[in-house]
């Protein structure tokens, strides 16, 4: 996935996967249409892919019986593939996802055998680094930022796995909130200790272009297996007194027009109401106390799409078990 589009790269063209394709396409849910994009540089199946920033990254896979270590980046703006650093070792059928601004490729088959190694590619440096080895090597399971490794098989022709593994500290579920900033992005806490992070909300930001309530969640991460709850944040913006106007639609097709409630000074009901704001809304601050008491952790307030990169820690078995076969 990238920018709301689903990308399909290569794949098998027959039931035995004796023939594989270079073709690639993007699906746009807004138009419900597939569009062909530049073909992958070589025929490939079982490649690992993920979207980071403005590019799609794909690594490994199988091509005409050969295991691949090739890694390529696709730029939708130029419709071109560019080769980047190879995987440290060839592999196919690996689990993959984008997390912490990196491309994670985990487990899969390498050297014609299941492999427990995991790697992360950093677009900023253009290099690969090793992650902790997984506990249960598998192929071709599911994966998501977190980093969660789900299902798959671990023996040729074996029964599907119902296990889930988690590599804490590998999350990219946050997005950039331009009107939200934190006084610090990393703290180290002793057991039983707590800290306070000051959060600033800027109502003059360009993204705050209408009166109303703007909501976000301040995500917290740690290097322990203990989950930290997100901190809800709300910015309420009201136009300056005497500097507001309302554009009210006419009633049509049996709908009631919007109206202003003079007693409460707000819009009620109606369809398609547009509200214009004039003047500048002042700066507001919020200082919630975010108390974190893990055994010993390095907490990070993640209000940015490009958080400071943190090393993913050790794998452990998640308490969540797939209730049924993943296949």
C-alpha positions in Angstrom: 0.0 0.0 0.0 1.1 3.5 -0.8 -0.9 6.8 -0.8 -4.2 4.9 -0.6 -3.4 2.6 -3.5 -2.8 -1.2 -3.6 0.2 -2.4 -5.6 0.5 -5.8 -7.2 4.1 -6.9 -8.2 4.8 -9.9 -10.3 3.5 -13.3 -9.2 2.7 -16.8 -10.6 0.9 -17.1 -13.9 -0.1 -20.8 -13.5 -1.2 -23.0 -10.6 2.2 -24.7 -10.3 4.0 -21.4 -10.3 6.2 -22.7 -13.1 5.8 -19.4 -14.9 6.2 -16.0 -13.2 5.5 -12.4 -14.4 7.2 -9.1 -14.4 3.9 -7.2 -14.7 2.9 -4.7 -12.0 -0.2 -2.7 -11.4 -1.8 -0.3 -8.9 -5.4 -0.4 -7.7 -7.1 2.9 -6.8 -10.2 2.4 -4.6 -11.5 5.9 -5.5 -12.0 4.9 -9.1 -12.3 1.1 -8.6 -9.7 0.6 -11.4 -6.4 -1.2 -11.9 -3.7 0.7 -13.8 -0.6 -0.9 -15.2 2.7 0.5 -14.0 6.3 -0.1 -15.0 7.1 -3.8 -15.0 9.4 -5.2 -12.3 13.0 -5.4 -13.5 12.8 -9.3 -13.7 10.1 -12.0 -13.4 9.4 -12.6 -9.7 7.1 -14.5 -7.4 7.0 -14.5 -3.6 8.8 -11.2 -3.3 8.5 -9.0 -0.1 7.2 -5.5 -0.6 6.2 -2.4 1.5 5.5 1.3 1.0 7.6 3.9 2.7 7.3 7.7 2.3 6.7 8.0 -1.5 8.1 4.8 -2.8 7.4 1.0 -3.0 10.3 -1.2 -1.9 10.5 -4.9 -3.0 13.1 -7.4 -2.1 14.0 -11.1 -2.7 11.6 -13.6 -4.2 12.0 -16.4 -6.8 12.8 -15.9 -10.4 12.9 -18.9 -12.8 13.9 -21.2 -9.9 16.6 -18.9 -8.5 16.3 -17.3 -5.0 16.8 -13.5 -5.2 18.5 -11.0 -3.0 17.7 -8.1 -5.4 16.0 -5.0 -3.9 14.3 -2.3 -6.0 12.5 0.9 -5.2 9.5 2.1 -7.3 8.8 5.8 -7.7 5.1 6.4 -8.7 6.0 10.0 -9.7 8.4 8.8 -12.5 7.0 5.3 -13.0 10.4 3.8 -12.7 12.2 1.1 -10.7 15.7 1.7 -9.3 17.9 -1.0 -7.8 19.1 -0.4 -4.3 21.3 -2.5 -1.9 20.7 -6.3 -2.1 19.4 -8.3 0.8 22.2 -9.7 3.0 21.1 -13.2 1.8 18.6 -14.4 -0.9 15.2 -15.3 0.3 11.6 -15.7 -0.8 8.2 -16.1 0.9 9.3 -13.8 3.7 6.9 -11.7 5.9 7.4 -8.0 5.4 6.0 -4.6 6.4 7.1 -1.0 6.8 7.9 0.0 10.4 9.8 2.9 11.9 10.5 4.3 8.5 12.2 1.1 7.5 11.5 -1.9 5.2 11.4 -5.1 7.4 11.9 -8.5 5.7 11.5 -11.4 8.1 12.1 -15.2 8.0 11.0 -17.0 4.7 13.1 -19.5 2.7 16.8 -19.1 2.0 19.1 -21.7 0.7 16.2 -24.0 0.1 15.5 -24.1 3.8 13.4 -22.1 6.3 15.4 -19.2 7.8 14.9 -17.4 11.1 16.9 -14.3 10.2 15.3 -10.8 9.9 16.5 -7.6 8.3 15.6 -4.0 8.0 16.4 -1.7 5.1 16.7 2.1 5.9 16.0 4.2 2.8 17.8 7.1 4.4 21.1 5.3 4.6 20.5 2.9 1.7 21.7 -0.1 3.7 20.4 -3.3 5.5 20.8 -4.1 9.2 20.2 -7.3 11.1 17.2 -7.6 13.4 16.8 -10.2 16.2 16.1 -13.7 14.8 12.5 -15.0 15.0 11.6 -17.8 17.3 9.6 -19.8 14.8 10.8 -19.5 11.1 7.9 -19.6 8.7 6.6 -19.0 5.2 4.6 -17.2 3.8 2.8 -15.8 6.8 1.2 -12.4 7.3 2.9 -9.3 8.8 2.1 -5.8 10.0 3.8 -2.9 11.7 4.2 -3.6 15.3 6.1 -5.7 14.2 3.6 -8.7 14.1 4.4 -12.0 12.4 1.3 -14.1 11.9 0.8 -17.7 10.8 2.4 -19.3 7.8 3.9 -22.9 7.7 7.2 -24.1 9.0 7.5 -27.5 7.3 7.0 -28.4 3.6 3.4 -29.2 3.1 2.8 -28.9 6.8 -0.3 -27.6 8.6 -0.8 -23.9 8.9 0.5 -22.2 12.0 -1.8 -20.4 14.4 1.0 -18.7 16.3 1.7 -14.9 16.5 5.1 -13.3 17.3 5.7 -9.7 18.2 8.9 -7.7 17.8 8.3 -4.7 20.1 9.3 -1.2 19.1 8.7 -1.6 15.4 5.6 0.4 14.8 4.7 2.9 12.2 1.0 3.5 12.9 1.5 7.2 13.5 1.1 10.0 11.0 2.4 13.5 10.9 0.2 16.0 12.9 1.5 19.4 12.0 -0.4 21.3 14.8 0.9 18.9 17.5 4.5 18.9 19.0 6.1 17.5 22.1 8.7 18.9 24.5 10.7 15.7 24.3 10.6 12.5 22.2 12.6 10.1 24.4 12.9 9.5 28.1 14.6 6.8 30.2 12.6 5.8 33.3 13.7 3.7 36.3 11.3 1.1 37.6 8.3 2.7 39.2 9.2 6.2 38.0 7.0 8.6 35.9 7.5 11.7 33.8 5.5 14.5 32.2 5.7 15.5 28.6 4.5 18.9 27.6 2.4 19.0 24.4 1.9 22.1 22.4 -1.1 22.6 20.1 -0.8 25.3 17.4 -4.2 26.7 16.3 -2.4 29.0 13.8 -1.2 26.0 11.8 -2.3 25.8 8.1 -4.0 22.5 8.7 -6.3 24.1 11.3 -8.4 26.0 8.7 -11.9 25.8 10.2 -13.4 26.2 13.7 -14.2 23.0 15.4 -12.5 20.2 17.3 -9.3 18.5 16.0 -8.4 15.2 17.5 -5.3 13.1 17.6 -3.6 10.4 19.7 -0.1 10.7 21.1 1.4 7.2 20.7 3.9 5.9 23.2 6.5 3.2 22.5 8.9 1.4 24.7 11.6 -1.2 24.5 9.6 -3.6 26.7 6.9 -6.1 25.8 4.4 -4.0 27.8 1.9 -1.9 25.8 1.6 1.7 26.6 -1.8 3.4 26.0 -2.1 6.3 23.6 -2.8 9.8 25.0 -5.9 11.4 23.5 -5.4 15.0 22.4 -8.1 17.5 21.4 -7.7 21.0 20.0 -10.9 23.1 20.1 -10.9 26.2 17.9 -13.5 28.9 18.0 -13.5 32.0 15.7 -12.9 35.4 17.3 -16.0 37.2 18.5 -17.7 39.2 15.7 -15.5 37.6 13.0 -17.6 34.7 11.8 -20.0 34.1 9.1 -22.0 31.2 7.9 -22.9 30.2 4.4 -26.2 28.4 4.6 -27.5 26.1 1.8 -31.0 26.4 0.5 -33.5 23.6 1.4 -34.0 21.2 -1.4 -35.3 17.7 -2.1 -37.2 17.8 1.2 -34.1 18.5 3.3 -34.2 21.1 6.0 -31.9 24.1 5.7 -29.2 24.6 8.4 -30.0 27.3 10.9 -28.1 29.1 13.6 -29.1 28.6 17.2 -28.7 32.1 18.6 -29.0 30.9 22.2 -26.0 28.6 21.8 -24.2 30.2 18.9 -23.7 27.2 16.8 -24.8 25.5 13.6 -27.4 22.8 13.8 -28.8 20.3 11.4 -28.9 20.7 7.6 -26.7 19.2 4.8 -23.7 20.5 3.0 -23.0 23.4 5.5 -19.8 25.3 4.8 -18.3 27.4 7.5 -15.9 30.3 6.8 -13.4 31.5 9.3 -12.0 35.0 9.2 -9.2 36.4 11.2 -6.4 34.5 13.1 -7.1 32.0 15.8 -4.6 32.3 18.6 -2.0 29.8 19.9 -3.2 27.3 22.5 -1.3 25.0 24.8 -2.1 21.7 26.5 0.0 20.1 29.2 -1.3 16.6 29.9 0.6 14.4 32.3 1.7 11.3 30.5 2.7 8.9 33.3 4.6 5.8 32.2 5.7 3.2 34.7 7.3 0.2 32.9 10.0 -1.9 34.4 12.6 0.1 32.6 11.9 1.6 29.3 12.8 4.4 26.8 9.4 6.0 26.0 8.9 8.0 22.8 6.1 10.4 22.1 5.4 9.7 18.5 3.7 12.7 16.9 5.7 12.6 13.7 5.7 10.4 10.7 9.5 10.3 10.8 10.2 9.3 14.5 13.8 8.9 15.7 14.7 5.4 14.6 14.8 2.9 17.5 16.2 -0.6 17.5 13.6 -3.3 17.4 14.1 -5.5 20.4 13.6 -9.2 21.0 10.8 -11.4 19.6 8.3 -12.9 22.0 5.2 -14.9 21.5 2.1 -12.8 21.5 -0.8 -13.8 23.7 -3.1 -13.5 20.7 -3.6 -16.8 18.9 -5.3 -17.0 15.5 -8.7 -18.6 16.3 -8.8 -20.5 13.1 -6.6 -21.6 10.2 -5.0 -18.5 8.5 -5.5 -20.1 5.1 
